[in-house]
Amino acid sequence: MDLSRRRRALTVAVALLLTAPSAACAQAADPVAGASESVRVDEVKAHLKALARIAEANGGTRAAGTPGYAAARDYLVARLREAGYTPQVQEFSVPYFREDKPAELTRLRPSERSYTPTGTDAGAEGDFTTMTYSGSGDVTARIGAVDADAPADGAASTSGCEPGDFAGFVRGEIALMRRGTCPFQTKAENAQKAGAAAVVIFNDGGEERTEAVAGTLGKPGEITVPVLGASAAVGAELARPGTTARIVTATTSDRRTTWNVLAETARGDADRVVMVGAHFDSVPEGPGINDNASGAAALLEVARHAEGLSVRNRVRFAWWGAEELGLLGSAHYVDALGADELAKVRLYLNHDMIASPNFVYGIYDGDDSDRTGEGPGPEGSARIEQVYADYFDAAGVPHQGSDFSGRSDYGPFIAKGIPAGGLFTGAEGRKTKAEAALFGGTAGRPYDACYHRACDTLDNINDEALAVNLRAMAHATLTFANAPSLPTPVRPTPTTP
């Protein structure tokens, strides 16, 4: 984008912030358009501040299964009641994992060296991670390499994938394995059964596979020994004969209760439901203000304005729990719907990370016209994309397609054949030169350098992106709330085993 065009886009975004004083006039002429224009960024920012305070008072997090999430749920329910809704709280159980203190990995022999855990601050790349659902322990022992050499033919390693790989392994040693063809859980289970006191799985050293391995061990309680993921370089050092190391982990790994929160308009055809959602949980490492208090707080503001409107179609708002654990809240909701209720849900709009500091304006690519890779969404998704695109075009704001990568709560809806769309300003990926030319910002830097880190605080919010996306959310929601026709989802044909 040339400088003059960039300035025009910024002028439009600033103008959007100043439309509230004329909202009453606009609402009188067109109730839907008036409500879309009158959603207020200052209200969203007030919600963000409240959620930041809740996280700060609860160990710095709003992760599912924590007191911080429960307090955030109560805040959300109270605000919805104030807006005139009768919110529903849907309870479900989730696996929970937390590191109670940073893990330690120290090589003691042949020479002493302490390794650095992957940090929670922006840009901190460490030597190792603690695998999700790792056990706790303080272990000092010799390293026992388990078929850890790189395969001579360049094939993926099978290190630790079979119980027979542990023939000759000495009970009480630390099992060292190379990343490869089988799940981390399988490697850890085989090592534990062979008597390993701890486990280290290191990256295989291939192209873009040198950093510290991050992974999960399946579910809580099955692995009771410490399990770390290490970089390729650390693995090579620990594999030297005669190496002794110390590993310390302190973790909590169990199952806990968490919640979705839902609210719907009193008006509109209950057989034609427009669902609009955002996940409400953070990761354990931080307060999650961009990811995803930004989408959740904006959704609360849109819901506040939608409640009093006369609309054709019922609008159901959803704040999902446990998205960060694998879309568990939205999957639980969709799976719990009976066939008749599922048939009433005509489309789903998702809003996840809408204010990234080095943002792009991404619209989920319903027709797969902008990118290759994941393919289009269910029939009707292209129409959703176009509604968002029309808004951005009318405002003079650039935009681009964002793949349905399966990383957010549209996933369970798409799996049921429900058309989906929404907004996304970028996570840990790096902005390209072309994107920097189009949207501003810095090429080569992450869209959000604080993604899944402790620094995802109020300072991590881009106000321009928040303002533009808030109004795009309101526009799309109210457009479909009043659409005389809605997509008719095509249900996937069940497959027989």
Number of C-alpha atoms within 10 A of each C-alpha: 15 8 11 9 14 18 12 14 19 17 14 17 21 15 14 21 20 15 15 17 11 12 19 15 11 19 16 12 11 12 19 23 17 20 25 26 25 24 27 21 23 12 14 24 19 12 22 25 17 15 28 25 15 22 25 16 14 17 15 20 26 32 30 30 23 19 18 27 26 20 17 21 22 14 15 21 20 14 16 21 13 11 17 15 20 16 18 14 16 15 15 16 16 21 20 22 23 19 20 11 10 15 23 19 23 18 22 16 16 13 9 10 12 13 15 17 21 21 17 18 17 15 12 12 15 16 23 28 26 28 23 23 29 32 23 22 18 15 19 20 19 22 26 28 24 22 17 23 14 17 12 7 6 8 10 15 20 20 24 30 25 14 14 11 17 23 9 10 18 15 16 18 23 31 31 28 31 29 28 21 13 15 15 24 21 16 27 29 21 19 30 23 12 21 17 25 23 31 25 31 31 30 24 26 17 10 6 8 14 17 21 25 24 19 18 16 20 16 18 20 15 16 21 18 24 28 33 30 30 34 23 23 16 20 26 17 11 24 18 14 13 11 18 22 21 19 23 19 23 19 20 17 22 15 15 14 14 25 24 23 22 21 21 23 25 19 17 19 16 18 15 21 26 26 22 26 24 31 29 33 35 30 22 24 21 26 33 33 33 31 32 25 32 30 30 29 27 29 24 23 23 26 26 20 19 25 19 16 16 16 22 19 24 24 29 20 24 27 26 28 30 29 24 23 17 13 20 20 32 26 19 19 17 16 14 11 11 9 9 9 13 19 18 17 25 24 27 24 26 24 28 26 26 34 32 30 24 25 27 27 24 21 25 29 28 27 21 19 12 12 14 10 9 12 15 21 25 24 18 23 26 20 17 25 22 17 19 25 21 14 17 20 12 8 18 17 21 17 18 16 21 22 24 22 12 14 13 19 26 29 19 20 23 23 16 18 20 27 28 31 31 29 26 25 25 24 23 13 13 17 23 16 14 11 19 18 15 20 21 17 18 17 16 12 15 21 24 27 21 24 26 23 23 20 19 27 23 18 11 20 25 17 19 20 19 25 23 25 27 29 24 23 26 25 22 23 26 25 18 25 29 18 11 9 12 18 18 17 21 15 14 12 8 6 5 4 3
